[in-house]
Amino acid sequence: MSRNFGWGLVIAAAMMLDAGTAELSATPLTPFRYEAQAQRHCPGDQVVWLDFRKGVYYRKGQRLYGQGFDGSFVCLTEARDSLYRRSPLGLR
């Protein structure tokens, strides 16, 4: 009886390990220098300007969209999946 219990623990631990690694996989962030390149990479998604230093992204129409040396154009879903946050600044 203890032998069956031991195998049950091994199987449960393997399932928990497998479930834990599935949560860690994220969409890779693909930065682009030009907006058109990013739009070709994600045609069904919105392109945003990601400021790596501040950890925020700006949508088209915001004042800092495409500005600065510490950023790149990326797809919105990739930015969100990589845990970057939306800029609190409004549209101009």
C-alpha positions as CSV (number, residue, x, y, z in Angstrom):
1,M,0.0,0.0,0.0
2,S,2.8,2.5,0.8
3,R,4.4,1.6,-2.6
4,N,1.3,2.8,-4.5
5,F,1.2,6.0,-2.3
6,G,4.9,6.7,-3.3
7,W,4.1,6.4,-7.0
8,G,1.1,8.7,-6.6
9,L,3.4,11.3,-5.0
10,V,5.9,11.0,-7.8
11,I,3.2,11.4,-10.5
12,A,1.6,14.4,-8.6
13,A,5.0,16.1,-8.3
14,A,5.7,15.6,-12.0
15,M,2.4,17.1,-12.9
16,M,3.0,20.1,-10.7
17,L,6.4,20.6,-12.2
18,D,5.0,20.5,-15.7
19,A,2.2,22.9,-14.9
20,G,4.7,25.4,-13.3
21,T,6.9,25.5,-16.4
22,A,3.9,26.1,-18.7
23,E,3.1,29.3,-16.8
24,L,6.6,30.7,-17.3
25,S,6.6,30.6,-21.1
26,A,5.8,34.1,-22.5
27,T,5.6,35.7,-25.9
28,P,9.1,36.9,-26.9
29,L,9.5,40.6,-27.3
30,T,10.6,41.5,-30.8
31,P,11.8,45.2,-31.0
32,F,11.9,47.1,-34.3
33,R,13.6,50.3,-35.3
34,Y,10.9,51.4,-37.7
35,E,7.1,51.4,-37.2
36,A,6.5,49.7,-40.6
37,Q,8.7,46.8,-39.7
38,A,6.7,46.2,-36.5
39,Q,3.4,46.5,-38.4
40,R,4.5,43.8,-40.9
41,H,5.5,41.6,-37.9
42,C,2.1,41.9,-36.3
43,P,-0.5,42.8,-39.0
44,G,-3.5,42.2,-36.8
45,D,-2.2,44.0,-33.7
46,Q,-1.5,47.6,-32.8
47,V,2.1,48.9,-32.8
48,V,3.3,50.8,-29.7
49,W,6.5,52.6,-28.8
50,L,8.2,50.8,-25.8
51,D,10.4,52.8,-23.6
52,F,12.7,50.3,-22.0
53,R,14.2,52.7,-19.4
54,K,10.8,53.7,-18.0
55,G,9.1,50.3,-18.5
56,V,6.1,51.8,-20.3
57,Y,4.6,51.8,-23.8
58,Y,3.0,54.7,-25.7
59,R,0.2,54.4,-28.3
60,K,0.1,56.3,-31.5
61,G,-1.1,59.8,-30.9
62,Q,0.6,60.2,-27.5
63,R,3.3,62.9,-27.2
64,L,6.2,60.5,-26.5
65,Y,5.3,57.9,-29.2
66,G,8.4,57.2,-31.2
67,Q,10.6,59.5,-29.1
68,G,13.8,58.8,-27.2
69,F,16.9,56.6,-27.6
70,D,15.9,53.9,-25.1
71,G,12.9,52.5,-27.0
72,S,11.6,50.5,-29.9
73,F,8.5,49.8,-31.8
74,V,6.8,46.5,-30.7
75,C,3.4,44.8,-30.9
76,L,0.9,45.7,-28.2
77,T,0.3,42.1,-27.1
78,E,4.0,41.3,-26.9
79,A,4.5,44.4,-24.7
80,R,1.6,43.4,-22.4
81,D,2.8,39.8,-22.2
82,S,6.2,41.0,-21.2
83,L,4.6,42.9,-18.4
84,Y,5.2,46.4,-19.6
85,R,2.5,48.9,-18.6
86,R,0.5,51.5,-20.4
87,S,1.7,55.1,-20.1
88,P,-0.5,57.2,-17.9
89,L,-0.1,60.2,-20.2
90,G,-3.2,60.9,-22.3
91,L,-3.6,61.4,-26.0
92,R,-2.7,64.8,-27.4
